[in-house]
Amino acid sequence: MRREREKRSSRRDDARRLVQRLAVTGIMLAAGSAYAGNVDTFGIGSRATALGGAYAATADDPFAAYYNPAGLTQIKSATITAGAHLLAPSMQANDLGATAAAGGTAPAGSTLIPPTNVDDRSDVMAVPHLGFAMPINNRLAVGLAAYVPWGLDIKWSSSDPAAYSSSHSWYNRIVLTPTVAYKITDQLSVGAGISLGRSESGDEHYLFAGSPTGPAGQFQNWKIKTQLVDDLNWSYNLGVMYKPFTPLTLGGTYRSRTETNFKGTTEVSGFPVAGSPINQKVNTSVSVDHPQQVQVGVRYQPIKTVSMELDYVWTNWSIIDSYTAHFSAPLVVLGGATSKTYARNWNDTNQIRIGVEWQALEWLALRGGYFYDPSPVPDTTFDLTWPDADKKTYSLGAGFKMGKHLTLDTVVQYTYAEQKRQIGGESVNLNAMTGAAPSQASVNANGQLWGGGLTFTYTF
C-alpha cells in the first residue's frame, strides 16, 4: 500500500511539472489555428466531436473545461490529452452578379456584374487542442485546456466577382482556460473556469471598377485590407452536473459573453485620386463581441456499455446587430469618412445535438453524432464575408485503448448546407459590393465541409 501511494504521489508530481509546459505549448499550438465556415465550434476533442458535441452531461476528460467544468470531478488520475482536427470546406457562389438599381448613373436593370459561378479557395485548416486535468483529492479537481471556441477563415479568388464582397476574411479566438471543479455530494458537482483569450479578425476585398462607359465588372488593382487583433480578452465558463441515479446524468453549462477591443490597420492600395493611384494606411479600431451560450444535456445509460446523450445549445448571436470601424484619419475610399458601420442583424440560434457511444470491446468504443445548426445570418445582411447557411452535421468515430495508459480517439465529420441560400437583391451588404454604384446583387450559395481528427490521451 505504501509503495502504491508513493507511485501515485510520484505520478502527480510529474503531472504538476507538465502544467507550465502545457500552458506554453497550448498557446503556441493554438496560435496557428482557425476554422472554416461560419464562426462556430465544430468540436473540441475527437471524442466529443464524434458525439456531435452532445457532451455537457458526459464531460469526463480535460475538455470539460469547455463542455462542462463540473465534469472534471469524474477524472480519477492525472490526464493529459492532445490532438488536432483537419477541416476542408467547399463553398459555391453560383450566379453571383449585380444589376444597376434606380438612382444611379447606369440605366436601371443594366448589368454591372455578369452572373458568374465561383468556388471558394479556402485552405485546409489544422485546429489543435490540448488539455490537462488531475484530482487534488476526492472532492476537488483542476484542469487547464487550450482550444479555439470560435473561428472562421474563408478565401475567394481575387479574379472572381466574389472578391468585391470578400477575397479573404478571418475571425478567431484562441483561449487558455484554467478550471476548477468541486464535488458537493456524490451526485452533485459544480465547476468554473476563466478563458484568457486572444482574438484576430480581418478582411480583404477588391473595389468595384465597373462603370457605364467601361467594361462591366472590370477588375483593377484597387484593394482594401483590414487586420485587427485583440491581444487579451476574457470570459468564464460555469457548469453543474447532477446524477440523480446510476443510469442518468444531467449537465448544464454557461459560457459568458466576451467583450473585445480590436485594434489594427486598414490599408488601401492603388485607389485613384485626381487620376493618380495612391496608397493609404490608417489605424482602425472595432468591437465585435463573442456571444454567450447555454448548453444543457441529458445522458442515459440503459446498459453499462451504451450511453446516449441529447443536448440543447442556445447562442446569443443577436448581440451582433452591427459593428462600426473607426479610422484614425479620413479614408479616401469612403469619401473622407472616419468611420463605417456594417449591418449584421444576426439572430439567436437553437441547436439540438445527439450522441451515442457503444463500448463494443474492452479496447474499442464506437461513436456517432448529429446536430442541426440554423444560421444566425438573415438574407438581408448575407455576404461572402460570412457565407453561412442552415447546416446539418453528421459524425462517426472510434476510441482505441492502446495499453494501460494511452487512448486514441478518432472522428470523421461531414457538414452540408440544408438548402441553397438564394439572395435576390435583399442583402444590403451584398448590394454594397459595387461601391457607390447602387445595385441589386444576387447569388445562390451552397457548401459542405469534411473534417477528421485524432486525439491522444495519456492517463498517469
C-alpha positions as CSV (number, residue, x, y, z in Angstrom):
1,M,0.0,0.0,0.0
2,R,2.8,2.4,0.9
3,R,4.6,1.7,-2.3
4,E,1.5,2.2,-4.3
5,R,0.9,5.6,-2.6
6,E,4.4,6.6,-3.4
7,K,3.9,5.7,-7.0
8,R,0.7,7.8,-7.1
9,S,2.5,10.7,-5.5
10,S,5.3,10.4,-8.0
11,R,2.9,10.4,-10.9
12,R,1.1,13.5,-9.5
13,D,4.4,15.3,-9.1
14,D,5.3,14.5,-12.7
15,A,1.9,15.8,-13.8
16,R,2.3,19.1,-11.9
17,R,5.6,19.7,-13.7
18,L,3.8,19.3,-17.0
19,V,1.3,22.1,-16.3
20,Q,3.7,25.0,-17.1
21,R,4.9,23.3,-20.3
22,L,1.3,22.6,-21.2
23,A,0.3,26.3,-20.9
24,V,3.1,27.5,-23.1
25,T,2.7,24.7,-25.7
26,G,-1.0,25.1,-25.8
27,I,-0.8,28.8,-26.8
28,M,1.9,28.0,-29.4
29,L,-0.2,25.2,-31.0
30,A,-3.4,27.2,-31.0
31,A,-1.8,30.3,-32.4
32,G,-1.8,28.9,-35.9
33,S,-5.4,27.6,-35.9
34,A,-8.6,28.7,-37.5
35,Y,-11.9,27.2,-38.5
36,A,-13.6,27.4,-41.9
37,G,-17.3,28.2,-42.2
38,N,-19.3,30.5,-40.1
39,V,-17.9,31.5,-36.7
40,D,-18.7,28.5,-34.6
41,T,-17.2,25.5,-32.8
42,F,-17.2,22.2,-34.9
43,G,-15.8,20.3,-32.0
44,I,-13.0,20.3,-29.3
45,G,-11.5,16.8,-28.8
46,S,-12.2,13.9,-31.1
47,R,-14.5,12.0,-28.7
48,A,-16.8,15.0,-28.1
49,T,-16.8,15.8,-31.8
50,A,-17.7,12.2,-32.7
51,L,-20.7,12.5,-30.3
52,G,-21.9,15.6,-32.2
53,G,-20.9,17.9,-29.3
54,A,-23.6,16.3,-27.1
55,Y,-21.2,16.3,-24.2
56,A,-22.4,18.5,-21.4
57,A,-23.6,15.5,-19.4
58,T,-20.5,13.4,-20.2
59,A,-17.5,15.8,-20.0
60,D,-15.1,13.3,-18.3
61,D,-11.9,14.5,-20.0
62,P,-9.8,17.7,-19.8
63,F,-12.1,19.4,-22.4
64,A,-14.7,19.5,-19.7
65,A,-13.1,23.0,-19.3
66,Y,-15.3,23.9,-22.3
67,Y,-18.2,21.5,-22.4
68,N,-19.0,21.4,-18.6
69,P,-16.3,22.4,-16.0
70,A,-18.2,20.3,-13.3
71,G,-17.3,17.1,-15.2
72,L,-13.6,17.4,-14.1
73,T,-14.6,15.7,-10.8
74,Q,-15.0,12.4,-12.8
75,I,-11.3,12.3,-13.6
76,K,-9.6,9.8,-11.3
77,S,-5.9,10.4,-12.1
78,A,-3.7,13.0,-13.8
79,T,-4.6,13.1,-17.5
80,I,-3.0,14.8,-20.5
81,T,-4.6,15.0,-23.9
82,A,-3.6,16.5,-27.3
83,G,-4.7,16.3,-30.9
84,A,-5.9,18.2,-33.9
85,H,-8.8,18.4,-36.3
86,L,-8.5,19.0,-40.1
87,L,-11.3,20.9,-41.8
88,A,-11.7,21.1,-45.5
89,P,-14.5,23.4,-46.7
90,S,-16.1,23.5,-50.2
91,M,-18.4,26.5,-50.9
92,Q,-20.0,27.7,-54.1
93,A,-21.5,31.0,-55.0
94,N,-23.5,30.4,-58.2
95,D,-24.9,33.1,-60.5
96,L,-23.2,35.8,-58.5
97,G,-23.9,39.1,-60.2
98,A,-25.4,42.5,-59.9
99,T,-27.7,44.8,-61.9
100,A,-27.9,48.6,-61.6
101,A,-30.6,49.9,-59.3
102,A,-32.6,53.0,-59.8
103,G,-31.0,56.3,-58.8
104,G,-27.5,55.6,-60.3
105,T,-25.8,56.8,-63.4
106,A,-26.2,53.4,-65.1
107,P,-29.7,52.5,-66.5
108,A,-31.8,50.6,-64.0
109,G,-31.6,46.9,-64.7
110,S,-28.4,47.1,-66.7
111,T,-25.7,44.6,-65.9
112,L,-22.9,45.7,-63.6
113,I,-21.5,42.3,-62.7
114,P,-22.4,39.4,-65.1
115,P,-23.7,36.3,-63.3
116,T,-20.7,34.0,-62.6
117,N,-20.2,30.7,-60.8
118,V,-17.4,30.9,-58.2
119,D,-15.8,28.4,-55.8
120,D,-14.0,29.2,-52.6
121,R,-10.2,28.9,-52.3
122,S,-10.1,28.3,-48.6
123,D,-7.1,26.3,-47.2
124,V,-7.5,23.0,-45.3
125,M,-7.3,24.1,-41.6
126,A,-5.5,22.3,-38.8
127,V,-7.1,23.0,-35.5
128,P,-5.1,21.7,-32.5
129,H,-6.4,21.2,-29.0
130,L,-4.6,20.4,-25.8
131,G,-5.7,19.7,-22.2
132,F,-4.6,18.6,-18.7
133,A,-6.6,17.7,-15.6
134,M,-6.0,16.0,-12.3
135,P,-7.8,15.3,-9.0
136,I,-6.5,17.1,-5.9
137,N,-8.4,14.9,-3.6
138,N,-11.7,13.0,-3.6
139,R,-13.7,16.3,-3.9
140,L,-11.6,18.8,-5.8
141,A,-10.2,18.6,-9.3
142,V,-8.3,21.1,-11.6
143,G,-7.7,21.4,-15.3
144,L,-6.1,23.5,-18.0
145,A,-7.1,23.4,-21.7
146,A,-6.1,25.3,-24.8
147,Y,-8.6,25.4,-27.7
148,V,-10.4,27.5,-30.3
149,P,-14.0,28.2,-29.2
150,W,-14.8,30.4,-32.3
151,G,-13.2,30.6,-35.7
152,L,-13.6,31.4,-39.4
153,D,-11.2,31.6,-42.3
154,I,-12.6,31.9,-45.9
155,K,-10.8,32.7,-49.2
156,W,-12.3,33.5,-52.6
157,S,-10.3,34.0,-55.8
158,S,-9.1,37.6,-56.3
159,S,-10.1,37.3,-60.0
160,D,-13.7,36.4,-59.4
161,P,-16.6,38.8,-58.6
162,A,-16.7,37.3,-55.1
163,A,-13.6,39.4,-54.4
164,Y,-15.8,42.5,-54.5
165,S,-17.5,41.2,-51.4
166,S,-14.5,39.5,-49.8
167,S,-11.4,37.8,-51.1
168,H,-10.2,36.7,-47.6
169,S,-12.0,37.0,-44.3
170,W,-11.0,35.6,-40.9
171,Y,-12.1,35.7,-37.3
172,N,-10.9,33.5,-34.5
173,R,-10.4,33.4,-30.7
174,I,-7.7,31.3,-29.0
175,V,-8.1,30.6,-25.3
176,L,-6.3,29.1,-22.4
177,T,-8.8,28.0,-19.7
178,P,-7.7,27.1,-16.2
179,T,-10.6,25.3,-14.5
180,V,-11.6,24.1,-11.0
181,A,-14.4,21.7,-10.1
182,Y,-15.8,20.5,-6.7
183,K,-17.9,17.5,-5.8
184,I,-20.5,18.7,-3.3
185,T,-22.1,15.3,-2.9
186,D,-21.6,12.0,-4.7
187,Q,-24.4,13.1,-7.0
188,L,-23.8,16.8,-7.5
189,S,-20.7,18.6,-8.8
190,V,-20.0,22.2,-9.8
191,G,-17.2,23.8,-11.7
192,A,-15.9,27.1,-13.1
193,G,-13.1,28.3,-15.5
194,I,-11.7,31.5,-16.8
195,S,-10.8,31.7,-20.5
196,L,-8.0,34.0,-21.3
197,G,-8.1,34.7,-25.0
198,R,-6.5,36.4,-28.0
199,S,-8.8,37.2,-30.9
200,E,-7.9,38.1,-34.5
201,S,-10.1,39.4,-37.3
202,G,-9.6,40.8,-40.8
203,D,-10.9,41.2,-44.3
204,E,-9.5,41.8,-47.7
205,H,-11.6,42.8,-50.8
206,Y,-11.2,44.5,-54.1
207,L,-13.1,47.6,-55.1
208,F,-15.6,47.6,-57.9
209,A,-14.3,49.4,-61.0
210,G,-17.2,49.0,-63.5
211,S,-18.8,52.0,-65.0
212,P,-21.4,52.8,-67.7
213,T,-18.6,53.8,-70.0
214,G,-16.2,50.9,-69.2
215,P,-16.4,47.1,-69.1
216,A,-19.0,45.9,-66.6
217,G,-17.4,44.3,-63.6
218,Q,-13.8,45.3,-64.7
219,F,-11.1,44.4,-62.2
220,Q,-8.5,46.9,-61.1
221,N,-5.7,46.7,-58.6
222,W,-7.8,48.6,-56.0
223,K,-7.6,46.7,-52.8
224,I,-8.6,47.3,-49.2
225,K,-7.2,45.2,-46.3
226,T,-8.0,45.4,-42.6
227,Q,-6.1,43.5,-40.0
228,L,-7.2,43.6,-36.3
229,V,-6.1,42.0,-33.1
230,D,-7.4,41.9,-29.5
231,D,-4.4,40.8,-27.6
232,L,-6.1,39.9,-24.4
233,N,-9.8,39.3,-23.6
234,W,-11.6,37.0,-21.1
235,S,-14.7,35.1,-20.4
236,Y,-15.8,32.5,-18.0
237,N,-17.5,29.1,-18.0
238,L,-19.8,27.7,-15.3
239,G,-21.0,24.2,-15.0
240,V,-23.1,21.8,-13.0
241,M,-23.5,18.1,-13.2
242,Y,-26.1,16.0,-11.3
243,K,-26.5,12.2,-11.2
244,P,-29.9,11.5,-9.6
245,F,-29.5,7.8,-10.1
246,T,-27.0,5.5,-11.8
247,P,-28.2,5.4,-15.5
248,L,-29.0,9.2,-15.7
249,T,-26.7,12.2,-15.7
250,L,-27.8,15.9,-16.2
251,G,-25.4,18.6,-17.2
252,G,-25.6,22.3,-17.7
253,T,-23.0,24.9,-18.9
254,Y,-23.0,28.7,-19.2
255,R,-20.3,30.4,-21.3
256,S,-20.2,34.1,-20.9
257,R,-20.1,36.9,-23.4
258,T,-16.6,38.1,-24.3
259,E,-16.1,41.8,-24.7
260,T,-13.5,42.7,-27.3
261,N,-11.4,45.7,-28.3
262,F,-9.9,45.1,-31.7
263,K,-7.1,47.4,-32.9
264,G,-5.1,47.3,-36.1
265,T,-4.8,48.9,-39.5
266,T,-6.8,49.4,-42.7
267,E,-4.7,49.7,-45.9
268,V,-5.8,50.9,-49.3
269,S,-3.7,50.3,-52.4
270,G,-4.0,51.6,-55.9
271,F,-7.1,53.8,-55.5
272,P,-7.1,56.6,-58.0
273,V,-7.3,60.2,-56.7
274,A,-7.2,63.0,-59.3
275,G,-6.0,60.5,-61.8
276,S,-3.1,59.1,-59.8
277,P,-3.1,55.9,-57.7
278,I,-2.5,56.4,-54.0
279,N,-1.8,54.1,-51.1
280,Q,-3.2,54.9,-47.6
281,K,-2.8,53.2,-44.3
282,V,-4.7,54.2,-41.1
283,N,-5.2,52.9,-37.7
284,T,-8.5,51.1,-37.1
285,S,-10.5,50.0,-34.1
286,V,-13.7,48.0,-33.8
287,S,-15.6,45.9,-31.2
288,V,-17.3,42.6,-32.2
289,D,-18.1,40.6,-29.1
290,H,-18.2,36.9,-28.8
291,P,-21.7,35.7,-27.8
292,Q,-22.8,34.0,-24.6
293,Q,-24.1,30.4,-24.7
294,V,-26.1,28.0,-22.7
295,Q,-25.8,24.2,-23.2
296,V,-27.8,21.6,-21.3
297,G,-27.7,17.9,-21.7
298,V,-29.2,14.6,-20.6
299,R,-27.2,11.4,-20.7
300,Y,-28.7,8.0,-20.3
301,Q,-27.0,4.6,-20.0
302,P,-29.5,1.8,-20.5
303,I,-26.7,-0.7,-20.0
304,K,-23.1,-0.2,-18.9
305,T,-21.6,-0.4,-22.4
306,V,-24.1,2.0,-24.1
307,S,-24.7,5.7,-23.5
308,M,-27.0,8.2,-25.3
309,E,-27.0,12.0,-24.8
310,L,-29.3,14.7,-26.0
311,D,-28.1,18.4,-25.7
312,Y,-29.7,21.7,-26.4
313,V,-27.5,24.8,-27.2
314,W,-28.6,28.4,-27.3
315,T,-26.3,31.0,-28.7
316,N,-26.9,34.7,-28.3
317,W,-25.9,35.8,-31.8
318,S,-28.3,38.8,-31.7
319,I,-25.7,40.8,-29.9
320,I,-24.1,41.2,-33.3
321,D,-26.7,43.6,-34.8
322,S,-24.0,45.8,-36.3
323,Y,-20.4,47.0,-35.7
324,T,-18.6,50.2,-36.5
325,A,-15.0,50.5,-37.7
326,H,-13.3,53.8,-36.5
327,F,-10.4,55.1,-38.5
328,S,-7.6,57.4,-37.3
329,A,-7.8,59.6,-40.5
330,P,-10.3,60.2,-43.2
331,L,-10.4,57.2,-45.6
332,V,-10.3,58.1,-49.3
333,V,-12.4,55.1,-50.4
334,L,-15.2,56.3,-48.1
335,G,-15.2,59.8,-49.4
336,G,-13.2,61.1,-46.4
337,A,-15.3,59.4,-43.7
338,T,-13.6,58.4,-40.4
339,S,-15.9,55.5,-39.6
340,K,-18.1,53.0,-41.2
341,T,-21.0,50.9,-39.8
342,Y,-21.7,47.4,-41.1
343,A,-25.2,45.9,-40.6
344,R,-25.5,42.3,-39.4
345,N,-28.8,41.9,-37.5
346,W,-27.9,38.3,-36.6
347,N,-30.4,36.1,-34.9
348,D,-30.1,33.9,-31.8
349,T,-29.8,30.2,-32.6
350,N,-31.1,27.0,-31.1
351,Q,-29.2,23.7,-31.7
352,I,-30.1,20.1,-30.9
353,R,-27.2,17.7,-30.6
354,I,-27.3,13.9,-30.3
355,G,-24.5,11.5,-29.5
356,V,-24.4,7.7,-29.0
357,E,-21.4,5.7,-27.7
358,W,-21.0,1.9,-27.6
359,Q,-18.2,0.2,-25.8
360,A,-18.1,-2.7,-28.2
361,L,-15.0,-4.3,-26.8
362,E,-12.7,-3.6,-23.8
363,W,-10.3,-1.8,-26.2
364,L,-12.8,-0.4,-28.7
365,A,-15.5,2.2,-28.4
366,L,-17.8,3.2,-31.4
367,R,-19.5,6.6,-31.6
368,G,-21.9,8.6,-33.7
369,G,-23.4,12.1,-33.5
370,Y,-25.6,14.6,-35.2
371,F,-26.5,18.2,-34.8
372,Y,-28.6,20.8,-36.6
373,D,-27.2,24.3,-36.7
374,P,-29.5,27.0,-38.1
375,S,-27.7,30.1,-39.5
376,P,-27.8,33.3,-37.5
377,V,-27.3,35.3,-40.7
378,P,-30.5,36.7,-42.3
379,D,-30.9,37.2,-46.0
380,T,-30.9,41.0,-45.5
381,T,-27.2,41.0,-44.4
382,F,-25.8,37.9,-46.1
383,D,-22.5,38.4,-47.9
384,L,-19.3,36.4,-48.8
385,T,-17.5,37.5,-45.7
386,W,-19.9,35.4,-43.6
387,P,-21.4,32.9,-46.2
388,D,-23.4,30.9,-43.7
389,A,-26.5,28.7,-44.1
390,D,-28.6,26.2,-42.1
391,K,-26.4,23.2,-41.7
392,K,-26.6,19.5,-40.7
393,T,-23.6,17.8,-39.3
394,Y,-23.0,14.0,-39.0
395,S,-20.1,12.4,-37.3
396,L,-18.6,8.9,-36.7
397,G,-15.7,8.0,-34.5
398,A,-13.9,5.3,-32.6
399,G,-11.8,5.1,-29.5
400,F,-8.9,2.7,-29.1
401,K,-7.2,1.7,-25.8
402,M,-3.5,1.3,-26.7
403,G,-2.2,-0.3,-23.5
404,K,-3.0,0.6,-19.9
405,H,-2.4,4.4,-20.0
406,L,-2.8,5.5,-23.7
407,T,-6.0,6.0,-25.7
408,L,-6.5,7.2,-29.3
409,D,-9.8,8.8,-30.3
410,T,-10.7,9.4,-33.9
411,V,-13.5,11.2,-35.7
412,V,-14.8,11.8,-39.3
413,Q,-17.3,14.7,-39.7
414,Y,-19.5,15.8,-42.6
415,T,-21.4,19.1,-42.7
416,Y,-23.6,20.3,-45.5
417,A,-26.0,23.2,-46.1
418,E,-29.6,22.1,-45.8
419,Q,-30.5,24.2,-48.8
420,K,-29.0,26.9,-51.0
421,R,-29.1,30.5,-49.8
422,Q,-31.0,32.3,-52.6
423,I,-30.4,36.0,-52.4
424,G,-32.1,38.2,-55.0
425,G,-31.3,41.9,-54.1
426,E,-32.4,41.9,-50.5
427,S,-29.0,41.9,-48.9
428,V,-27.7,45.4,-48.1
429,N,-24.2,44.1,-47.7
430,L,-24.1,42.1,-51.0
431,N,-25.6,45.1,-52.8
432,A,-22.8,47.2,-51.5
433,M,-20.1,45.2,-53.3
434,T,-20.5,47.6,-56.3
435,G,-19.4,50.5,-54.1
436,A,-21.0,53.8,-54.9
437,A,-23.0,52.4,-57.8
438,P,-26.4,51.4,-56.4
439,S,-27.2,47.8,-57.4
440,Q,-29.2,44.7,-56.7
441,A,-26.9,41.7,-56.2
442,S,-28.0,38.1,-56.4
443,V,-26.4,34.7,-55.6
444,N,-27.3,31.1,-55.0
445,A,-24.8,29.9,-52.2
446,N,-24.2,26.4,-51.2
447,G,-21.5,24.5,-49.4
448,Q,-20.2,21.5,-47.4
449,L,-17.3,20.7,-45.1
450,W,-15.4,17.5,-44.4
451,G,-13.5,17.1,-41.2
452,G,-11.3,14.5,-39.4
453,G,-9.4,14.4,-36.2
454,L,-7.1,12.4,-33.8
455,T,-6.8,12.9,-30.1
456,F,-4.3,11.1,-27.9
457,T,-4.9,10.8,-24.1
458,Y,-2.4,9.6,-21.5
459,T,-3.6,8.7,-18.0
460,F,-0.9,8.6,-15.4
